[in-house]
């Protein structure tokens, strides 16, 4: 029986599939297709995080998956993680975090 996935997977998945006596059909992505698939994977992992709800173990697992994809995007663009941390800190200082749970419903322009 053949099951189609057509998605980016972690590096060890083909070996895991082989260990289950199955045959993976894989190919190596080019740079542009890899970036496209990373972005799709980020969306997939974010949706899985949302669906994890209040299960602490599942939440932690899905957050780690999101981190892994973000790390791959950082590597793809050869970004500096320290610089990203600086941007995060600056943005939090200027715009705040999310601790106060503020929900913006609308803005009225009184001009």
Beta strands, then each sheet from edge to edge (+ up, - down):
end
